[in-house]
Amino acid sequence: MSDPDDISGLESALAERAEKLAGEHLASGRLARERILSETRQRLRIEEQREVLAAKAQAERAYQQQVQSAELSLRADLDRVRWELVNAVLDDLPARLAELAGDDASYLPLLRDYLREGAESIERDELVVRVNARDLPRLRKDWEKYAKEAAPGKRLTLSPETLDGTGGVLIVSSDGNIRLDNTFEGRMERLEETLQSAVAERLMPQQTGEANSG
């Protein structure tokens, strides 16, 4: 074989080898391209899922905030209505007590209980009792018997000086150093918080149960 034939054969071999390498590189490039596209699509899907989850989480947080805000607003409204009802009942209480004071069958035993309670709480044997102008003549006509039933063992004097008030009694030691205001007004003032709680529980008992269960 001559030199030209050798050179021609070498060139063919090189060309064939180059073409084969080019084909391998092209195939490898296509595989790399497909891999890159697949990975890119996978990353996009993952990113999209993350964004969807983040959006859902943000929407859930916003929803919960709205729910909490609505609950707080509702509780504030319920508390406002609750105390408006309580105050309405307490505002009506003096009129109810005035009705009670006009019923001898109910009022006089209650007045005796107030008198007994006050007399027992003051550690003095001689006490002065003051009532309003309406009760004074009712008690004066049978005072000794009434006083003995209320506080046996103590001497109770019914004062001619009257009180301004709906009903009840003011009890003072004979020396004037100790006094107990057992009038309706005095008791309402002392028991204001207790009355508010009692009225609130009576008006809205279910609210207490709901608060405890929550």
C-alpha positions in Angstrom: 0.0 0.0 0.0 1.4 3.4 -1.0 1.7 6.4 1.3 -1.3 8.2 -0.3 -3.5 5.1 0.4 -2.3 5.0 4.0 -3.1 8.7 4.5 -6.5 8.3 2.9 -7.3 5.3 5.1 -6.2 7.2 8.2 -8.3 10.2 7.3 -11.4 8.0 6.9 -10.7 6.3 10.2 -10.3 9.7 11.9 -13.5 11.0 10.2 -15.4 7.9 11.2 -14.1 8.2 14.8 -14.9 11.9 14.9 -18.5 11.2 13.6 -18.9 8.5 16.2 -17.7 10.8 19.0 -20.0 13.6 17.7 -22.9 11.2 17.8 -22.1 10.1 21.3 -21.8 13.7 22.4 -25.1 14.6 20.8 -26.8 11.6 22.5 -25.1 12.5 25.8 -26.2 16.1 25.3 -29.8 15.0 24.6 -29.8 12.9 27.8 -28.3 15.8 29.8 -31.0 18.1 28.3 -33.8 15.8 29.2 -32.3 15.3 32.7 -32.1 19.1 33.2 -35.6 19.6 31.9 -36.9 16.9 34.2 -35.1 18.2 37.2 -36.3 21.7 36.4 -39.9 20.6 36.1 -39.5 18.7 39.4 -38.1 21.8 41.1 -41.0 23.9 39.6 -43.5 21.4 40.9 -41.9 21.4 44.4 -41.8 25.2 44.4 -45.4 25.4 43.2 -46.4 23.0 46.0 -44.5 25.1 48.5 -46.2 28.3 47.3 -49.6 26.6 47.4 -48.9 25.3 51.0 -47.6 28.7 52.0 -50.7 30.4 50.5 -52.9 27.9 52.3 -51.1 28.5 55.6 -51.3 32.3 55.2 -55.0 32.0 54.3 -55.6 29.8 57.4 -53.7 32.3 59.6 -55.8 35.1 58.2 -59.0 33.1 58.7 -58.0 32.2 62.3 -57.2 35.9 63.0 -60.6 36.9 61.6 -62.3 34.2 63.7 -60.5 35.3 66.9 -61.3 39.0 66.1 -65.0 38.1 65.7 -65.0 36.0 68.9 -63.4 38.9 70.8 -66.0 41.3 69.4 -68.8 38.9 70.2 -67.6 38.5 73.7 -67.3 42.2 74.2 -70.9 42.7 72.9 -72.1 39.9 75.1 -70.4 41.4 78.2 -71.9 44.8 77.3 -75.4 43.4 76.9 -74.9 41.3 80.0 -74.0 44.3 82.2 -76.7 46.4 80.6 -79.2 43.8 81.7 -77.7 43.6 85.2 -77.8 47.4 85.6 -81.4 47.4 84.3 -82.4 44.9 87.0 -80.5 46.7 89.7 -82.0 50.0 88.6 -85.4 48.4 89.0 -84.6 47.0 92.4 -85.6 50.1 94.5 -89.1 50.1 92.9 -89.4 46.4 93.7 -88.3 47.0 97.3 -90.8 49.8 97.6 -93.5 47.3 96.6 -92.2 44.8 99.1 -92.3 47.5 101.9 -95.9 48.1 101.2 -96.9 44.5 101.9 -97.0 44.0 105.7 -97.3 40.2 105.4 -93.9 40.0 103.7 -92.2 43.1 104.9 -92.7 43.0 108.7 -91.1 39.5 109.1 -88.2 40.7 106.9 -87.8 43.8 108.9 -87.7 41.7 112.1 -84.9 39.6 110.6 -82.9 42.7 109.7 -83.5 43.9 113.3 -82.4 40.6 114.8 -79.3 40.5 112.6 -78.3 44.0 113.5 -78.9 43.6 117.2 -76.9 40.4 117.3 -73.9 41.9 115.5 -73.7 44.9 118.0 -72.3 43.8 121.3 -74.4 46.2 123.4 -77.5 45.6 125.4 -79.2 48.9 124.8 -79.8 49.9 121.2 -81.7 52.6 119.4 -83.6 51.7 116.3 -84.5 54.2 113.5 -86.9 53.6 110.6 -88.6 55.7 107.9 -91.7 57.7 108.4 -94.0 55.1 106.9 -92.7 52.3 109.2 -92.6 54.3 112.4 -96.4 54.2 113.1 -96.6 50.5 112.0 -93.9 49.5 114.5 -94.8 51.9 117.3 -98.2 50.4 118.1 -96.7 46.9 119.0 -93.0 47.8 119.4 -92.3 46.0 122.7 -93.5 42.7 121.5 -91.9 43.1 118.1 -88.5 44.1 119.7 -88.6 41.1 122.1 -89.3 38.7 119.2 -86.4 40.2 117.2 -83.8 40.5 120.0 -84.7 38.8 123.3 -82.3 39.9 126.1 -81.6 43.3 124.6 -83.5 46.6 125.1 -84.4 48.2 121.9 -85.7 51.7 121.8 -87.7 52.9 118.8 -86.5 56.4 117.9 -89.0 59.1 117.0 -86.5 60.4 114.5 -87.2 59.0 111.0 -84.9 58.0 108.1 -85.1 58.9 104.4 -85.3 55.6 102.6 -87.4 52.8 101.2 -87.3 50.5 104.2 -85.2 48.6 106.7 -83.7 49.7 110.0 -80.7 51.7 111.3 -79.5 50.3 114.6 -77.2 52.4 116.8 -75.7 51.7 120.2 -77.0 53.9 123.0 -73.7 55.7 123.2 -73.7 56.3 119.5 -70.3 54.7 118.9 -71.6 51.7 116.9 -74.1 51.7 114.1 -75.3 49.2 111.6 -77.2 50.4 108.5 -79.6 47.6 107.7 -81.8 49.8 105.5 -82.5 48.6 102.0 -80.2 51.3 100.7 -77.4 50.5 103.1 -77.6 46.8 102.3 -77.6 47.4 98.6 -74.5 49.5 99.0 -72.7 46.9 101.0 -73.8 44.0 98.8 -73.4 45.8 95.5 -70.9 43.3 94.0 -72.7 40.3 95.4 -76.0 41.6 93.9 -74.3 42.2 90.5 -72.9 38.6 90.5 -76.2 37.1 91.6 -78.2 38.9 89.0 -75.7 38.1 86.3 -75.7 34.4 87.1 -79.5 34.4 87.1 -79.8 36.3 83.8 -77.1 34.4 81.9 -76.3 31.1 83.7 -75.3 29.4 80.4 -72.5 31.9 79.8 -70.6 30.7 82.9 -70.9 27.1 81.7 -69.6 28.0 78.3 -66.7 29.9 79.7 -65.7 27.0 81.9 -66.0 24.5 79.0 -63.9 26.7 76.7 
